Amino acid sequence: MALDLTGATSEWHVLIEVALTGGTVYYADQHLVLDNGTEYEGRISSMSTLRRTAGALLDPRFGKPSLEIVLHDADSAVRDSTDDKEWGNKAVTIKVGNGLAAANYDTLYSGVVRFPGGVSYWDDNVLRFSVDDVRSKDAVVLPASRFDPATYANMETKSQYKPIPLVYGDWRTTAGGGETVPCFEIDSTASNGKFKIASHALKEIEAVYIDGSAITSDCTMDAANGEFTITGSTTYDPDTQVITACVQGATDDGTTGGTLLQSLPDILDDLLQTHMSVASGDIDSAAFTAWGTELDADDYGRRWIGEEISTDDLVRDLLVEGFADLTVASSKYKPVYRIVNLSGADEFDGSDIRERADGTKHFSVQRDPERIFTNEVVGDYRFAPASSAFKITYTKQDSGSITALGTTKRRRLQLRWLYVATGAQRRIDRESYLFSTEPEVANMMMSPEAMDLAPTDQFKLTYSKYTDTPFQVRQIDVDFLRNRAALSCWQMSRLLPGTWTTDAAPAWSSATTQQRVNQGFWTNASGRADAADANSTGSVWF
């Protein structure tokens, strides 16, 4: 960090830089000339708070923040600039720091002037413009191409204008339950019919079926184009028959010789780069690798994408099933696995929490604000595109909780990527374990020291009942002009990795809350560390 957090609050300033064609304009909350010679005009009148979020716990999404800025403009200089030069989609940088040393300022947000409608208002005194996150334009709808009769003149009528599917993962006869993917006739005049499976190259076309009966030996495969032709004696009637296939999907280099994309991080990386046009330099490859190391070999994913869907939803499903969140750090997409990792984490206590007008701390805790507690998770997995149905349902119950509460709080979890039984069921088990207690979410107004935090960042908090307790930032609202940040944070103690404990460690009944979180305990057959304490069931492998 370049931020000097020791300076007086009165010396804190906000800097705005807009990179226009032909030169950058510089604005601040008051006129400043930094020690590097850069002059900032004191034009900032007001700024909205900047909200960044990792989404809800059950709906993780990279929030695309926006910001509204009002500039003093009685001399019409800014308005004249917007008339003379194009502001739309131009890069905007927001810096915060103190004093006149350029090294004391750090970039807290980078975006672009919204277009259209970025310069939304001006009068005799002020001009208002809006800034969007640079990633706002990345989301697209997939599949991008369709079966157009203008391209496929002799295609079957029933498939006209349908999306040309994308296929990820392993759909061979030995994968899952041997589920098949649909095929579409694109040329009825080519032998006994030419069919398309995907808009891209496939690793392999293993088998082809007509109404469930194998006709592979009658087919000539063209995996490089995701196609095959029936060249044998088999005939196809599009009005009464259905063609399906077992295949291996997209590869890392887009050729049949590439590596099959089937790990969740690899699939997300491909969605971002291949379909959302994110540059490789905007991918945190180390973070993708780190996420992959947290997953097991049977956490493979596959998906047939044959109906229009936003990449936002595809990415969300990958994150849910891969137990991760997605953020942008240093302008790079960065997945973060949901496990406590406090290496190098910030530490906060009561002195870092702002006070209200009545002298009390701006601190509160909500228990299960999203109402996601569950003691029975019903999980569906192994989706079969040809029949549009999940083939397997697996249920995980917390019988102790059901008995204690006298009621069942059931929640359904549909896994659209995971399909291997061990991986899918482990993910369902994890959901049951994690949310079989009501999660705590702390809300606090913090001093400038927290302004540089971002969604998914973790820190240790010592305040109220908490001692070095791990929290993860889920949402942060930064007020640049008041030098403060409002945090909404998830208490993550339940995700602390378990540790072996010495014989001298205290038993459950005499252990402190933190010791109960940090150390391991022998349990009875019911999973209780203390047979008399229903809340001592914390020993779970997943």
Residue, then its C-alpha position, 0 to 999 in steps of 0.5 A: m500500500a502507498l497510503d500513509l494511514t498516520g496522517a491527520t484526517s484533515e489532510w486526507h484528499v480525494l483525487i480524480e483523473v479522467a484520461l481524455t484523448g489529448g490529455t488527462v484532466y485532474y480534479a480534487d476536493q480542493h486545489l492541490v499541487l503534489d510534489n511530483g508537479t501534478e496540479y489538481e483543480g479543486r472542483i469536487s462538490s460531492m460524490s456518491t458512496l462506492r458500493r462493491t460487493a461479492g453478492a449474497l452467500l448463496d448468489p455470489r456475483f462480482g458486483k459492478p460498482s458505479l459512482e456519481i460525481v458532481l463537479h463545481d463548474a461555475d466557469s463552464a470549463v468542465r462543460d466546455s471540455t465535454d463539448d470539445k472532447e469525447w468523455g464516454n468510455k474514457a478511463v477514470t481513476i479515483k485515488v485517496g491519500n493525505g498531504l502533498a506527497a504523491a506516494n501517499y495516494d493509492t488508487l481505490y477505484s478504476g472505471v470508465v465514464r458511463f456511455p451513453g448518458g455519462v454526463s447526465y446533468w449540468d447547470d450554471n453551477v455544477l456538472r454531474f457525470s457517472v462512472d461505471d466499473v470497467r468490467s460492466k461491459d464484459a457480461v454477454v449472453l451465450p450461446a452467441s450463434r444460432f442455426d440460421p436457415a440462411t447459413y444452413a439451407n437444408m437444415e431440419t425445420k424443428s431446429q431453425y433459429k435455435p442456439i448452437p450449443l456450447v459443450y463443456g466437460d466429459w459426456r462419454t459413455t463412461a462419464g456420469g451415467g452416460e448421459t447424451v447431448p442433443c444433435f441437430e441436422i444441418d444438411s439433409t442432402a449430405s448422405n443420410g444427414k449431416f449433424k451439428i453438436a456444438s459451435h466449436a471443436l470437440k475433443e471427441i465424438e465417441a458415440v451417436y444414437i438414434d432414439g437411443s440405439a447406437i449408430t456410431s459405425d454408420c457415422t463419419m466424425d468431424a470433431a474439429n467442427g463439432e459435426f458428424t455425417i450419417t454415411g451408412s444405411t441408417t436413415y433419419d426422420p426429423d419429424t419422429q426421431v431424435i439424434t443424440a451423442c456422447v462426446q468430450g467437449a471444448t478444449d483449452d486451445g480450441t482444437t481436438g488435440g487440446t486438453l479437455l476443459q473440465s475443472l471448474p477454474d479452467i472452465l471459468d477461465d475459458l468463459l472469461q477469455t473465449h466468450m467474454s473477451v477478457a484479455s489474458g492479462d486481466i486474469d489472475s492466473a495464480a488465483f485460478t491455480a490456487w482455487g484449483t488446488e482446493l478442489d478434488a479430482d472428482d470436482y469435475g464440471r460439465r455443461w451443455i449450454g443450448e439455451e440462452i443464458s447470461t454469463d453472469d449466471l454461468v459464472r455464478d453457478l461455477l462459483v456456487e459449486g466450486f465454493a468460491d467468490l469472484t472479485v477484481a483485484s489490480s484490474k484482474y479477475k480473481p476467484v477466492y475459495r471460501i476457506v479462512n486464510l488470515s496470512g497477512a490479514d489486517e487486524f481491527d479492534g474497537s479503535d478502528i470502528r467509528e462512533r455514532a453521535d451518541g458515542t456508541k460504536h457503529f457496530s451491529v450483528q445480524r444473525d442469518p439476515e439472508r435466511i439461509f439456515t438449513n438442516e436438510v439440503v436436497g441436492d440435484y445433480r447429473f443433468a441430462p440435456a436430452s431429457s431436460a432433467f436431473k438424474i440424481t437427487y441426494t439428501k443430507q440431513d442434520s438430524g440433531s438440528i431437526t430434533a432440537l428445533g422440532t422442524t425441518k428447514r429444507r433447501r434445494l441445491q441444484l448442481r448444473w456443473l458437478y456430476v461425479a457422485t463423490g464430488a457432487q455429494r461432498r458439495i451438498d454435505r458442505e452446504s449442510y454443514l456450513f449453514s446448519t448454524e445461523p451465519e453471523v453478519a457484522n455491520m460496521m463503520m470503519s476508519p480510513e484504514a479499512m477503505d482499501l479493503a475489497p469484497t472477499d478480503q479477510f481480517k481479524l476482529t477483536y471487539s465485543k464477543y470476538t477475539d481474533t475472529p475471522f471475518q470476510v468482507r461481503q460488501i463495502d461502501v466507501d465514502f471518499l469525502r468522509n474518509r470512511a467505509a461501511l462494511s458488511c462482513w461474514q463471520m467465518s469461524r466455521l470455515l477455519p481449517g481443523t488442527w490436531t490438538t495436544d493431549a493437554a488441550p482443554a476438553w469441549s466443556s472447558a474450552t473457550t469459544q476461540q479454542r472450540v473454533n481452532q482445535g480438534f476434538w474427539t467425538n462420539a458416534s453422533g459427532r458430539a465432542d460433548a455428549a450432553d451439548a447438541n452444539s458440539t457437533g463441529s467435527v466434519w470432513f469435506 
